[in-house]
Amino acid sequence: MKLLKTGKTKDVYALDDGHILLKFKDDATGVNGVFDPGANEVALSIDGLGMSNLKMTDYYFNLCKKDNIPTHHISTDLNAGTMTVLPAALFSHGVEFICRYRATGSFVRRYGLYAKEGQPLDALIEITLKDDERGDPLITRNALEQLGILTGDEHDKLVALTWHISNLIRDDLAGKGMELIDIKLEFGRVGANGEIALIDEVAAGSMRVYKDGTKLEPMELSRLAIS
């Protein structure tokens, strides 16, 4: 087993059989020690968060599989705190898709002249480049095409997948008395045919969720989501 990458919330290893092993950590992104799923830096460590994120990711990847949505997930080892996945080729250096049901965070910071905090949004989808140095800039369909990151058809398929997966998770959370505010998803190409699949994680660190008007902290969200 070879260490490939030390990430913000996971360490990535190459296995001898060609698969990838993800080791979940207790680190969380945020600003000034406060958890923020949209931040680019590790700001705090929460005891048990890695295991909670692993359980939540396993739960939602299996939910996607039941709905015939392709993922890179192969298996989960809760005892070891790891997940085995198919190797995935990123779109360039990585592209993230954000689905928003209410205005908050960076959306309000950008569009505060027009948007109010908590304003309902109709599953609005934004696309950002994974680029910590430049603050994960927004990018348009046309720019993705002209820069050779995605084709137009790939863009449309990924937007449709983002909408489908986000609504699936929103409905699952709603059935447990919670409201999904926004969620960030990542995709890659897997297998010999380069099938587009959901990758990375679907956990507390990639979404904002409220219950009874109060934002849920990561551990509580994980507990309620998989209960």
C-alpha positions in Angstrom: 0.0 0.0 0.0 1.5 3.3 -1.1 0.5 6.8 0.1 -0.5 8.9 -2.9 -1.9 12.0 -1.2 -2.5 13.6 2.2 -5.7 15.5 1.8 -7.6 17.9 4.0 -10.0 15.3 5.3 -8.7 12.0 3.9 -5.5 10.2 3.1 -5.3 8.4 -0.2 -3.5 5.1 -0.8 -2.8 2.9 -3.8 -3.6 -0.8 -3.3 -1.7 -3.6 -4.9 -4.8 -4.7 -6.8 -5.1 -1.3 -8.5 -7.9 0.0 -6.3 -7.7 3.1 -4.1 -8.0 3.2 -0.3 -9.4 6.3 1.4 -8.6 6.8 5.1 -11.0 9.2 6.7 -9.6 11.7 9.2 -11.1 13.8 12.0 -10.0 17.1 10.4 -12.7 19.5 9.2 -12.6 22.6 6.9 -13.5 26.0 8.3 -12.5 29.5 9.1 -11.0 30.7 12.4 -11.8 27.4 14.1 -15.4 27.4 12.9 -16.7 24.6 10.7 -17.6 25.7 7.1 -18.1 23.1 4.3 -17.2 25.8 1.8 -13.8 26.6 3.2 -10.5 25.4 1.7 -8.4 25.0 4.8 -8.5 22.6 7.7 -9.6 24.8 10.7 -10.4 22.2 13.4 -10.4 18.6 14.4 -13.5 16.9 15.8 -13.0 13.6 17.6 -14.9 10.8 15.8 -15.7 13.0 12.7 -13.7 10.7 10.3 -15.8 7.7 11.3 -19.0 9.7 11.1 -18.2 10.9 7.6 -17.2 7.4 6.5 -20.6 6.0 7.7 -22.5 8.9 6.0 -20.6 8.5 2.8 -21.2 4.7 2.7 -24.9 5.3 3.4 -25.3 7.8 0.6 -23.2 6.0 -2.0 -25.3 2.9 -1.3 -28.5 5.0 -1.7 -27.2 6.2 -5.0 -26.4 2.7 -6.1 -30.0 1.6 -5.4 -31.1 4.4 -7.7 -28.7 3.2 -10.4 -26.4 6.2 -10.0 -22.8 5.2 -10.7 -20.2 5.8 -8.0 -16.6 4.8 -7.4 -17.5 3.0 -4.2 -16.5 -0.7 -3.8 -16.6 -1.5 -0.1 -16.3 0.1 3.4 -14.3 -1.2 6.4 -15.7 0.6 9.5 -13.3 -1.2 11.8 -10.3 0.3 9.9 -12.1 3.6 9.1 -11.5 3.2 5.3 -13.3 2.9 2.0 -12.0 1.1 -1.0 -12.9 2.7 -4.3 -12.2 2.5 -8.0 -9.5 4.8 -9.3 -11.0 7.9 -10.9 -9.7 10.3 -13.4 -10.6 13.9 -12.5 -11.8 16.4 -15.0 -8.6 18.4 -15.4 -7.6 19.3 -11.8 -11.1 18.7 -10.4 -14.5 20.3 -10.9 -17.1 20.6 -8.1 -20.9 20.9 -8.6 -22.9 22.7 -5.9 -26.6 22.5 -5.7 -28.3 25.2 -3.6 -31.8 25.2 -2.1 -31.3 28.4 -0.1 -29.0 31.3 -0.4 -26.2 31.3 2.1 -22.4 31.3 2.4 -20.4 32.4 -0.7 -23.6 32.8 -2.7 -24.8 35.7 -0.5 -21.3 37.1 -0.4 -21.3 37.3 -4.2 -24.9 38.3 -4.8 -25.8 40.2 -1.7 -27.2 43.0 -3.7 -29.8 40.7 -5.1 -30.0 37.7 -2.7 -31.0 37.6 1.0 -29.7 35.1 3.5 -32.0 32.1 3.6 -33.8 33.0 0.4 -35.3 29.9 -1.3 -33.5 28.7 -4.5 -34.9 26.2 -6.9 -32.0 23.6 -6.9 -29.7 26.2 -8.4 -26.5 24.5 -9.6 -23.1 26.3 -9.7 -19.8 24.9 -10.9 -16.4 25.6 -9.4 -12.8 24.6 -10.2 -10.9 22.9 -7.4 -8.2 25.5 -7.0 -7.4 26.5 -3.4 -4.9 29.2 -4.5 -7.7 31.0 -6.4 -10.5 30.3 -4.1 -12.3 27.7 -6.2 -13.5 30.1 -8.9 -16.9 29.7 -10.5 -16.8 28.7 -14.1 -19.4 28.7 -16.9 -20.3 26.0 -19.4 -18.7 27.9 -22.3 -15.5 28.4 -20.4 -15.4 24.7 -19.5 -15.7 23.8 -23.1 -13.2 26.3 -24.4 -10.6 25.4 -21.8 -10.9 21.7 -22.7 -12.1 20.7 -19.2 -15.5 19.4 -20.1 -17.4 18.9 -23.4 -20.9 20.5 -23.6 -22.5 17.0 -23.4 -20.4 16.1 -20.3 -21.5 19.4 -18.7 -25.1 18.7 -19.3 -24.9 15.1 -18.0 -23.1 16.3 -14.9 -25.6 19.0 -14.2 -28.4 16.4 -14.6 -26.6 14.0 -12.2 -26.0 16.7 -9.7 -29.7 17.6 -9.7 -30.7 14.0 -9.4 -28.3 13.1 -6.6 -29.0 16.3 -4.7 -32.7 15.8 -4.8 -32.4 12.2 -3.7 -30.4 13.3 -0.7 -32.7 16.2 0.0 -35.7 13.9 0.1 -33.9 11.4 2.3 -33.1 14.1 4.8 -36.5 15.6 4.6 -38.0 12.3 5.6 -36.0 12.6 8.8 -37.1 16.1 9.6 -34.1 17.9 8.1 -33.7 20.5 5.4 -30.8 20.4 2.9 -29.6 23.9 2.3 -26.8 23.2 -0.2 -24.5 20.3 -1.1 -21.2 19.9 -3.0 -20.5 16.9 -5.2 -17.5 15.7 -7.2 -17.4 13.4 -10.2 -14.7 11.5 -12.2 -14.3 8.9 -14.9 -14.0 5.3 -13.7 -13.5 1.9 -15.4 -12.1 1.0 -18.8 -15.0 2.9 -20.5 -14.4 6.1 -18.5 -18.0 6.1 -17.1 -18.9 9.3 -15.3 -19.4 8.5 -11.6 -19.9 10.2 -8.2 -16.6 10.2 -6.3 -14.9 11.4 -3.1 -17.4 11.7 -0.2 -20.9 12.7 0.6 -20.7 13.7 4.2 -21.3 16.4 6.7 -18.3 18.3 5.3 -19.9 18.7 1.9 -23.3 20.0 2.8 -25.3 22.4 5.0 -28.4 21.0 6.7 -30.9 22.6 9.1 -33.3 21.1 11.6 -36.1 23.2 13.1 -34.4 26.3 11.8 -31.0 25.5 13.3 -27.9 24.6 11.4 -26.7 21.1 12.4 -23.1 20.6 13.4 -21.2 17.8 11.6 -21.4 15.1 14.3 -25.1 15.7 14.9 -25.9 15.8 11.2 -24.1 12.5 10.6 -25.9 10.8 13.5 -29.3 12.0 12.3 -28.7 11.3 8.6 -27.9 7.6 9.1 -30.3 6.9 11.9 
